[in-house]
Amino acid sequence: MPSWNIHIAQTERLFQRGGAVARTVVDRNAFLFGSLIPDIYVGYMTPAIREPIPYRITHFATPSHIPKPREGEFWDTYVAPAAERLGVHPGGCAASEADRIPAASLRVEQDYVSRSHYPQRYEGAEPPVWQAVSADDDVSPAALERSLFDLLLGTWSHLMADNLWNTRVNEFLDAHGGKPSEEFRIKKQGDFDLFGKALPLDLIPRATPRLIATVRAFPQYEIDEQAILTTIGVAHETVRTNHGDENPRYRLLTSDFFEHVFAENLDAADEAVAKRLP
């Protein structure tokens, strides 16, 4: 299964490439948080989850050795109705780049903190960037409806990515004459960990009144504020410590496999948004 470093990296690349997803999303902070939601209540990534929710529910997946989330069911149940209410279509977003709500940048955050601790090093430099926008405090119904759509789109992107990654792993296994087993699971997850750790990351969700109110409105199940804040903390630590071997030695999968499926995920997300939104 892809971990949060892979989901965060895919979100960053989707924004960078400027395709249908990037053109559609207004609240990038909400989309990024949404891309982590399916794993929150499973309980492995986010600590102190008192009542875990089964993977089959959080991921719309039938239990199996290599489950494949039914991303289309999530889209039809939650994303499509939200898009219809807003009249959203790819490339039709009226917001300029200046109007978009950003996620946090670890690089900018570290620069801001460094300037606070060592002001003498930055004499004469441009003032530090404080990562906030006026829209962060807007919790009006219209604002939350817009951000909720972006949050749901981010959640869908997680499910679609898991579906595609697991489908390709299954195909790899079939092509090499293997079968699901505990040894296979350990090798596979180890390879995913190596790949994810080698990805450069920068974006982190920001805890704002708008994000918290938006997540609290997640329609599939309730997400409490403590879980929101804990998730942001885990995401921050994931990005901050994501410095792995740039030339990992995989035990089961291959560099070519990861390179191609990662790129395929980006293409598939953009293509689906362009096709499914009216």
C-alpha positions in Angstrom: 0.0 0.0 0.0 1.3 3.5 -0.7 2.0 5.4 2.4 1.5 9.1 3.0 4.8 10.1 1.5 3.6 8.7 -1.8 0.2 10.3 -1.6 1.7 13.7 -0.7 4.2 13.4 -3.5 1.5 12.5 -6.0 -0.5 15.6 -4.8 2.5 17.8 -5.2 3.2 16.6 -8.7 -0.5 17.0 -9.7 -0.4 20.6 -8.7 3.0 21.2 -10.4 2.0 19.7 -13.7 -1.0 22.0 -14.1 -3.4 19.4 -15.5 -7.2 19.0 -14.9 -6.8 18.4 -11.2 -4.6 21.5 -10.6 -6.9 23.7 -12.7 -10.0 22.4 -10.9 -8.9 22.7 -7.2 -9.3 26.0 -5.4 -8.5 24.9 -1.9 -5.2 23.0 -2.2 -5.0 22.7 1.6 -8.3 20.8 1.7 -7.3 18.6 -1.3 -4.0 17.7 0.3 -5.7 16.8 3.6 -8.4 14.9 1.7 -5.7 12.8 0.1 -4.8 11.4 3.6 -8.4 10.9 4.9 -8.9 7.2 4.0 -6.0 6.2 6.2 -6.8 8.3 9.3 -9.3 6.0 11.0 -7.7 2.7 9.8 -5.4 3.6 12.7 -1.9 2.6 11.5 -0.8 6.1 10.3 -2.6 8.3 12.9 -2.0 7.4 16.5 -4.6 7.4 19.4 -7.6 6.4 17.2 -9.9 5.1 19.8 -12.5 3.5 17.4 -10.8 2.4 14.2 -13.0 2.0 11.1 -12.4 -1.1 9.0 -10.4 -0.6 5.8 -13.2 -2.0 3.7 -15.3 1.0 4.8 -12.7 3.7 4.7 -11.4 2.6 1.3 -14.6 1.2 -0.3 -12.8 -2.1 -0.8 -13.7 -5.8 -0.6 -11.2 -7.5 1.8 -8.5 -9.4 0.0 -4.7 -9.9 0.0 -4.4 -6.9 -2.4 -7.6 -4.9 -2.1 -8.7 -2.5 -4.8 -10.7 0.5 -3.6 -13.9 1.2 -5.6 -12.9 4.7 -6.4 -15.8 5.0 -8.9 -18.3 4.3 -6.1 -16.8 7.1 -3.9 -16.9 9.4 -6.9 -20.5 8.7 -7.7 -21.6 8.9 -4.0 -19.7 12.0 -2.9 -17.7 13.8 -5.6 -20.2 14.0 -8.4 -23.0 15.4 -6.3 -20.7 18.0 -4.8 -19.5 19.0 -8.3 -23.1 19.3 -9.5 -24.0 21.5 -6.6 -21.1 23.9 -7.5 -21.2 23.6 -11.2 -17.6 22.6 -11.2 -15.9 21.5 -14.4 -12.2 21.0 -15.3 -10.5 24.2 -16.2 -13.6 26.1 -15.4 -12.5 27.4 -12.0 -12.7 31.2 -11.9 -10.0 31.5 -9.2 -6.7 32.9 -10.1 -3.5 31.5 -8.6 -3.6 34.4 -6.1 -7.1 33.3 -5.0 -6.2 29.7 -4.5 -5.8 28.5 -0.9 -2.4 26.9 -0.5 -1.1 24.1 1.6 2.0 24.8 3.7 5.5 24.6 2.3 8.0 22.9 4.7 10.8 24.9 2.9 9.0 28.2 3.5 8.1 27.2 7.1 11.7 26.4 7.9 12.9 29.6 6.4 10.4 31.6 8.5 11.5 29.9 11.7 15.2 30.3 10.9 14.8 34.0 10.4 13.1 34.2 13.8 16.0 32.5 15.6 18.9 34.0 13.6 17.8 37.5 12.5 21.4 38.6 12.1 21.9 36.2 9.2 19.1 37.8 7.2 19.8 41.5 7.5 18.7 43.3 4.4 16.8 40.2 3.0 13.2 40.1 1.9 10.8 39.7 4.9 9.9 36.1 5.7 6.7 34.6 4.3 3.9 33.8 6.8 1.9 31.0 5.3 -1.7 32.3 5.7 -4.4 33.8 3.5 -7.5 35.7 4.3 -9.7 32.8 3.1 -8.4 30.6 5.9 -10.9 32.2 8.3 -13.9 32.1 5.9 -16.3 29.5 7.2 -19.3 30.7 5.4 -21.6 28.0 3.9 -20.4 28.9 0.4 -16.8 28.7 1.3 -17.1 25.4 3.1 -19.1 24.0 0.2 -16.2 24.8 -2.2 -13.6 23.5 0.1 -15.6 20.3 0.8 -15.6 19.5 -2.9 -11.8 19.9 -3.0 -11.5 17.8 0.1 -13.6 15.0 -1.5 -11.6 15.2 -4.7 -8.5 14.7 -2.7 -10.0 11.7 -0.9 -11.0 10.2 -4.2 -7.4 10.7 -5.5 -6.2 8.6 -2.6 -8.6 5.8 -3.5 -7.9 5.9 -7.2 -4.1 5.8 -6.4 -4.5 2.8 -4.1 -6.6 1.0 -6.7 -4.1 1.6 -9.5 -1.0 0.7 -7.4 -2.6 -2.5 -6.1 -3.9 -3.4 -9.5 -0.3 -3.1 -10.9 1.2 -5.0 -8.0 -1.3 -7.8 -8.6 -0.4 -7.8 -12.3 3.3 -7.9 -11.4 2.8 -10.8 -9.1 0.9 -12.7 -11.8 3.5 -12.0 -14.5 6.3 -13.3 -12.2 4.5 -16.4 -11.1 4.0 -15.4 -7.5 1.1 -15.5 -5.2 0.0 -13.4 -2.2 1.6 -14.5 1.1 3.0 -13.0 4.2 6.5 -13.1 2.8 5.3 -11.3 -0.3 3.4 -8.7 1.8 6.5 -7.9 3.8 8.7 -7.5 0.7 6.1 -5.5 -1.1 5.6 -3.1 1.8 9.3 -2.8 2.3 9.7 -1.8 -1.3 6.9 0.8 -1.1 8.6 2.2 2.0 11.9 2.6 0.2 10.3 4.2 -2.8 8.2 6.6 -0.7 11.2 7.6 1.4 13.2 8.6 -1.7 10.6 11.1 -2.9 11.3 14.8 -2.4 8.4 16.3 -0.4 7.4 19.9 0.6 3.7 20.3 1.1 1.9 19.9 4.4 -1.7 20.6 5.4 -2.3 23.8 7.4 -4.6 23.7 10.5 -7.0 26.6 9.7 -10.6 27.4 10.8 -11.7 26.7 7.3 -9.9 23.4 7.0 -11.2 22.1 10.3 -14.7 23.1 9.6 -14.5 21.5 6.1 -13.1 18.2 7.5 -15.8 18.2 10.2 -18.3 18.2 7.3 -16.9 15.1 5.7 -20.0 13.2 4.7 -18.9 9.5 4.9 -18.2 9.4 8.7 -17.3 11.9 11.4 -13.7 13.1 11.8 -13.1 14.8 15.1 -10.9 17.8 15.6 -8.3 15.9 17.6 -7.9 13.5 14.7 -7.5 16.4 12.3 -4.7 18.0 14.3 -3.0 14.7 14.9 -3.1 13.9 11.2 -1.5 17.2 10.3 1.2 16.5 12.9 1.9 13.1 11.4 1.9 14.6 7.9 4.4 17.3 9.0 6.7 14.6 10.5 6.4 12.5 7.3 7.5 15.4 5.1 10.2 16.6 7.5 11.9 13.2 7.8 11.4 11.9 4.2 15.1 11.5 3.3 15.7 8.0 2.1 18.1 6.3 -0.3 17.8 7.9 -3.7 19.0 4.6 -5.2 17.0 2.0 -3.2 17.5 -1.7 -3.6 14.1 -3.3 -3.9 13.5 -6.9 -2.8 10.4 -7.7 -5.0 9.4 -4.8 -7.3 11.7 -2.7 -9.5 12.6 0.9 -10.1 11.0 0.7 -13.5 7.7 -0.5 -11.9 7.6 2.4 -9.4 8.6 5.0 -12.0 5.9 4.0 -14.5 3.1 3.4 -12.0 3.8 6.7 -10.3 3.5 8.5 -13.6 0.5 6.5 -14.6 -1.3 7.6 -11.4 -0.8 11.3 -12.3 -2.1 10.8 -15.8 -5.0 8.7 -14.6 -6.1 11.3 -12.1 -6.0 14.2 -14.6 -7.7 12.1 -17.3 -10.5 11.0 -14.9 -11.2 14.5 -13.7 -11.3 15.9 -17.3 -13.6 13.1 -18.4 -16.0 12.8 -15.4 -16.7 16.5 -14.6 -19.2 18.0 -17.1 
